[in-house]
């Protein structure tokens, strides 16, 4: 079993779970369909296949089987009823967000190990409850979910993401930039135990996405802060982050 988590946007709430890798399916459907006329199908020149209409686009789906348990660590919710952990995911399948005058499900990100998967929406969800307490509260839940990838959301009033950083150096960004313009960010994490090595905290790509809307800017954050191993930044590390305007100016 591999540990995963759901990062709910825009609240930032983190819901931990366990995932059986054997049940993970990533499915891509291309943007095409058979050609049709008002009277039915259209015969093509090939006797084997129907002619296709290429519509562009397509869909990418993730099919997951998840285990939720109140005894698991790594979740921001402490409860004795596992439905308190899964209820936020059920709400993600409802049309609770309005965009362009139309209702739609809110976006959610799947955090798997050191990887942050693109934003998705919950297209369908089913749940099996077990391990009930004497009071009737379930402590364990098996959840099946179907996620569909969507475009990166843009928050209202957010600054446009900076230009690509190809060739952009730390010197270009910090040139003429006063020290007080930098923002201090403390890396979040699970914390450490006395006498134990530091626990890895947030990934730099998460921080770059949070502040600048572009996870690719993790390289620049690492360079500005002298981080040699960006995959293992201890929790509690304080990073100096320049404003987004300085990144666009440098680019």
C-alpha positions as semicolon CSV with decimal commas, in nm:
position;residue;x (nm);y (nm);z (nm)
1;X;0,000;0,000;0,000
2;X;0,133;0,344;-0,095
3;X;0,038;0,662;0,091
4;X;-0,139;0,935;-0,106
5;X;-0,329;1,251;-0,017
6;X;-0,589;1,480;-0,171
7;X;-0,520;1,853;-0,173
8;X;-0,851;2,038;-0,186
9;X;-0,852;2,374;-0,365
10;X;-0,872;2,654;-0,276
11;X;-0,896;2,572;0,098
12;X;-0,567;2,377;0,101
13;X;-0,718;2,105;0,326
14;X;-0,524;1,778;0,308
15;X;-0,702;1,439;0,330
16;X;-0,475;1,136;0,370
17;X;-0,549;0,789;0,232
18;X;-0,387;0,462;0,133
19;X;-0,383;0,349;-0,228
20;X;-0,335;-0,003;-0,363
21;X;-0,112;0,057;-0,671
22;X;-0,251;-0,254;-0,841
23;X;-0,590;-0,085;-0,874
24;X;-0,468;0,245;-1,022
25;X;-0,574;0,289;-1,384
26;X;-0,484;0,591;-1,598
27;X;-0,696;0,602;-1,911
28;X;-0,674;0,842;-2,204
29;X;-0,956;0,884;-2,454
30;X;-0,864;1,068;-2,773
31;X;-1,088;1,332;-2,928
32;X;-1,244;1,130;-3,208
33;X;-1,575;0,971;-3,297
34;X;-1,723;0,787;-3,597
35;X;-1,854;1,007;-3,876
36;X;-2,232;1,018;-3,887
37;X;-2,500;1,166;-4,109
38;X;-2,865;1,232;-4,032
39;X;-2,955;0,899;-4,189
40;X;-2,691;0,702;-3,996
41;X;-2,329;0,601;-4,043
42;X;-2,114;0,704;-4,338
43;X;-1,948;0,430;-4,538
44;X;-1,576;0,477;-4,596
45;X;-1,333;0,356;-4,855
46;X;-1,191;0,091;-4,620
47;X;-1,394;-0,229;-4,571
48;X;-1,244;-0,277;-4,221
49;X;-1,295;0,050;-4,027
50;X;-1,550;0,327;-4,014
51;X;-1,428;0,676;-4,109
52;X;-1,347;0,887;-3,803
53;X;-1,403;1,251;-3,717
54;X;-1,106;1,398;-3,526
55;X;-1,250;1,654;-3,286
56;X;-0,928;1,733;-3,096
57;X;-0,892;1,733;-2,720
58;X;-0,995;1,420;-2,539
59;X;-1,007;1,316;-2,171
60;X;-0,759;1,171;-1,921
61;X;-0,906;0,968;-1,635
62;X;-0,766;0,822;-1,313
63;X;-0,952;0,527;-1,161
64;X;-0,862;0,477;-0,793
65;X;-0,942;0,239;-0,510
66;X;-0,869;0,410;-0,179
67;X;-0,862;0,305;0,183
68;X;-0,958;0,557;0,453
69;X;-0,910;0,474;0,820
70;X;-0,942;0,696;1,128
71;X;-0,616;0,550;1,265
72;X;-0,406;0,675;0,970
73;X;-0,162;0,960;1,021
74;X;-0,109;1,253;0,786
75;X;-0,461;1,395;0,771
76;X;-0,570;1,734;0,899
77;X;-0,900;1,589;1,034
78;X;-0,910;1,401;1,367
79;X;-1,228;1,194;1,409
80;X;-1,372;0,857;1,512
81;X;-1,613;0,844;1,216
82;X;-1,444;0,775;0,883
83;X;-1,724;0,955;0,699
84;X;-1,577;1,282;0,828
85;X;-1,272;1,198;0,611
86;X;-1,459;1,091;0,299
87;X;-1,741;1,346;0,307
88;X;-1,521;1,624;0,158
89;X;-1,453;1,396;-0,141
90;X;-1,825;1,330;-0,185
91;X;-1,885;1,706;-0,191
92;X;-1,626;1,732;-0,469
93;X;-1,860;1,535;-0,696
94;X;-2,129;1,802;-0,655
95;X;-2,161;2,115;-0,869
96;X;-2,063;2,361;-0,597
97;X;-1,856;2,603;-0,810
98;X;-1,991;2,852;-1,064
99;X;-1,779;2,930;-1,368
100;X;-1,898;3,137;-1,661
101;X;-2,255;3,118;-1,535
102;X;-2,255;2,738;-1,519
103;X;-2,218;2,508;-1,218
104;X;-1,925;2,263;-1,206
105;X;-1,739;2,045;-0,952
106;X;-1,444;2,207;-0,774
107;X;-1,085;2,109;-0,862
108;X;-0,878;1,866;-0,653
109;X;-0,514;1,757;-0,676
110;X;-0,378;1,410;-0,602
111;X;-0,047;1,413;-0,413
112;X;0,132;1,081;-0,468
113;X;0,469;1,054;-0,296
114;X;0,685;1,330;-0,442
115;X;0,456;1,393;-0,738
116;X;0,176;1,648;-0,764
117;X;-0,073;1,540;-1,030
118;X;-0,251;1,796;-1,246
119;X;-0,586;1,931;-1,124
120;X;-0,881;1,699;-1,170
121;X;-1,251;1,683;-1,090
122;X;-1,432;1,392;-0,927
123;X;-1,656;1,244;-1,194
124;X;-1,793;0,957;-0,981
125;X;-1,745;0,809;-0,633
126;X;-1,866;0,498;-0,445
127;X;-1,798;0,394;-0,085
128;X;-1,809;0,073;0,124
129;X;-1,812;0,123;0,504
130;X;-1,688;-0,130;0,761
131;X;-1,529;-0,178;1,107
132;X;-1,818;-0,019;1,297
133;X;-1,794;0,098;1,658
134;X;-2,057;-0,007;1,920
135;X;-2,225;0,330;1,858
136;X;-2,255;0,250;1,485
137;X;-1,983;0,482;1,352
138;X;-1,773;0,328;1,071
139;X;-1,397;0,351;1,122
140;X;-1,284;0,224;0,781
141;X;-1,398;0,301;0,427
142;X;-1,311;0,163;0,082
143;X;-1,370;0,427;-0,183
144;X;-1,371;0,397;-0,560
145;X;-1,324;0,722;-0,750
146;X;-1,301;0,831;-1,110
147;X;-1,105;1,154;-1,162
148;X;-1,098;1,348;-1,488
149;X;-0,812;1,588;-1,559
150;X;-0,903;1,954;-1,617
151;X;-0,717;2,270;-1,711
152;X;-0,516;2,457;-1,449
153;X;-0,758;2,685;-1,259
154;X;-0,693;3,059;-1,243
155;X;-0,797;3,229;-0,920
156;X;-0,996;3,553;-0,959
157;X;-0,765;3,853;-0,927
158;X;-0,451;3,639;-0,932
159;X;-0,145;3,773;-1,108
160;X;-0,057;3,617;-1,440
161;X;0,212;3,347;-1,410
162;X;0,563;3,463;-1,496
163;X;0,726;3,394;-1,827
164;X;0,917;3,067;-1,876
165;X;1,249;3,064;-1,690
166;X;1,463;2,938;-1,975
167;X;1,797;3,115;-1,919
168;X;1,668;3,304;-1,614
169;X;1,928;3,322;-1,334
170;X;1,910;3,419;-0,966
171;X;2,122;3,726;-1,040
172;X;1,870;3,848;-1,299
173;X;1,585;3,821;-1,051
174;X;1,758;3,977;-0,748
175;X;1,935;4,257;-0,936
176;X;1,827;4,587;-0,776
177;X;1,565;4,411;-0,562
178;X;1,552;4,545;-0,201
179;X;1,575;4,280;0,076
180;X;1,239;4,384;0,225
181;X;1,060;4,288;-0,097
182;X;1,131;3,918;-0,039
183;X;0,865;3,709;0,134
184;X;0,961;3,450;0,396
185;X;0,798;3,109;0,359
186;X;0,839;2,835;0,620
187;X;0,829;2,489;0,466
188;X;0,543;2,285;0,613
189;X;0,576;1,920;0,698
190;X;0,498;1,645;0,942
191;X;0,768;1,761;1,185
192;X;1,052;1,558;1,333
193;X;1,126;1,364;1,650
194;X;1,412;1,437;1,893
195;X;1,728;1,263;1,778
196;X;1,577;1,176;1,440
197;X;1,670;1,317;1,095
198;X;1,460;1,611;0,969
199;X;1,134;1,514;0,802
200;X;1,092;1,620;0,440
201;X;0,832;1,893;0,407
202;X;0,660;2,065;0,116
203;X;0,806;2,015;-0,228
204;X;0,947;2,317;-0,408
205;X;0,713;2,264;-0,703
206;X;0,415;2,293;-0,464
207;X;0,552;2,620;-0,329
208;X;0,622;2,753;-0,681
209;X;0,265;2,669;-0,784
210;X;0,123;2,833;-0,470
211;X;0,312;3,162;-0,508
212;X;0,367;3,198;-0,882
213;X;0,120;2,966;-1,055
214;X;0,403;2,778;-1,228
215;X;0,552;2,463;-1,067
216;X;0,848;2,478;-1,307
217;X;0,985;2,772;-1,106
218;X;1,107;2,532;-0,836
219;X;1,454;2,541;-0,993
220;X;1,479;2,915;-0,943
221;X;1,359;2,888;-0,580
222;X;1,625;2,624;-0,516
223;X;1,895;2,842;-0,672
224;X;1,793;3,153;-0,477
225;X;1,802;2,963;-0,147
226;X;2,107;2,745;-0,208
227;X;1,916;2,416;-0,189
228;X;2,125;2,127;-0,319
229;X;1,860;1,854;-0,280
230;X;1,519;1,997;-0,377
231;X;1,343;1,664;-0,315
232;X;1,429;1,665;0,057
233;X;1,374;2,011;0,204
234;X;1,330;1,968;0,582
235;X;1,012;2,102;0,738
236;X;1,072;2,433;0,912
237;X;1,318;2,557;0,649
238;X;1,260;2,927;0,580
239;X;1,277;3,021;0,211
240;X;1,326;3,369;0,065
241;X;1,077;3,417;-0,219
242;X;1,093;3,715;-0,457
243;X;0,771;3,881;-0,579
244;X;0,620;3,755;-0,903
245;X;0,683;4,093;-1,066
246;X;1,060;4,043;-1,022
247;X;1,041;3,706;-1,200
248;X;0,858;3,854;-1,497
249;X;1,101;4,144;-1,512
250;X;1,400;3,908;-1,508
251;X;1,248;3,689;-1,777
